[in-house]
Amino acid sequence: MIEQIITGMATVIAGLYPDCTVYTEPVEQGLVEPAFYIHCIDVDQRDRIAGRFIHSMPFEVVYFPSNSLADIYTTIQSLTPALRLLTLPDGTKIRGIEISGKPIDGEGHIFVTYDVSLYVQGPEVAKMQTIEITERIK
């Protein structure tokens, strides 16, 4: 699921910024600016009833600008609404929540969380076939 979300985010970013490189793996050397780096911060699972649970996955998009601080603010302003609704490679749409962005140390950082409801089907349970009810009146 995480890889699908990263692919959906990379597709949105590449559509808005076709001249920028979008990295999905850490780059030790050779980063070409302007560029974006997408990664999942962590994964949190909250249990719900009947085999259901919610995966909460916060992501960070780091923007490495080639220009000024104004470029960072413009990028944050255009990416925050664009990441609100993602279309995954399989066509599923998911909604981003808690979207925010800010410049940190000369880079733009955009944070977005995607919550996904999942269902784990347990083993088949034997079900009652028939029941007879007898009523008596005194």
N, C-alpha and C positions, 0 to 999 in steps of 0.2 A: 504494500500500500504506500509506503514512504517513497519508493522509487517512482510510482505512478504520480504522486503529488509533485515531486521534484520535476518530473517531465512536464506536467501541466504548467507549473510555474515557469519553467524555462521556455516553454512555448509562448506564454504570454509576454515574457520579457523580450524574447527574440522578435516578436511581432511589433513591440513598441520601439525597440532599439536594435534594428537589423545590423548596424555597424559595430555593435559591441559583442565581445565574446562572453558567453555564459558558461561558467565553470560549475560543475557539480561534484568535483573531487578537489581536495586541497592541492594548491600549486606551490611548490617550494621555490622554483625559479622560473623565470620566463613569462611572468604575468604581463600581458599586453593591455595597457589602459587605453580607453575606458573599458571596464569589464565588470561583470557581476559574478558573485559566488553564492550559491544556494546550499544551505545545509539544515538538517533537522537538529534542533537543540536537544530534545529528549522526547520520550514517549511516556505518557501517563495513562493508566487504565483505571476506569471507575466502573465497578460492578453495578448492574441493574438486576431486576428480577427476571426469572424464567430463562436463564442462559444468555441474557443480553448484557452487553457492556459497551462503554464508550471509550474509544481511543482518542486521547487528546494529544495532538502533535504540533508543538510550536516550531516554527521555522524562522530562519533569519536569512535575509538577502543582504549581502554586503555589496555596496557600489563603490568601485574604485574609479574616481573621476580623473579626467585629464585636465580639467579646468578648475574653476574657482568654487567657493562655497555656494554661490548662487546656483551652480549646476547641480550640486547635491540637493538643494531644496527643491528645485524644479523636478528632479528625478523622483524624489520622495513623494511629491505632490501628484505625479502622474501614476506612480506604481501602487500607491495605497488603494485607490478605487479599483484598479485593474486586477488586483489580487483578491478582491472580495468574492468573486465567483470564478471557480476554475472548472474547466472541462478536462477530465482525465483521459488518457489514451483510449480507454474502453467506452468512452462516451458519458460516463457518470459525471454528474455535476455536484460539486461540494462548495460549501460556503465558508469563507474565512471570517474569523471573529478576532477581536482584540488586535486590530491592525494599528500599528503605530510606526513612526520613523523619526530618526534624529541623526545629526552628524556626530561622529565620535572620531577624534584623532584624524581629521581630514578625509574620512570615508563616510558614506551614507549607510545607515543600518536601518532596515525595514523588518519589523517583526509581525508575524501573522500566525494565528493558530487555526488548525483545521480539526474539528471534532467529527469523528466517524462512528456511527452506531453499528455494532456488529452483533451477530447472533451465532452462538455455538450450539449446534443441534446435538443433543445427547442421544444415548441409545434408545431404540424403540421400546416403549413401555407397553406391556400387555394391557389391553383395554377390556372393560366389561362388555360382554356380548348382549345379554338380556337381563332384565330384572322383572320380577313379579311383585305386585303390590296387592295385598289383600286388605279390604276395609270391612269393618264390622260396626254396626250401630246397635247400641243397647237400648 
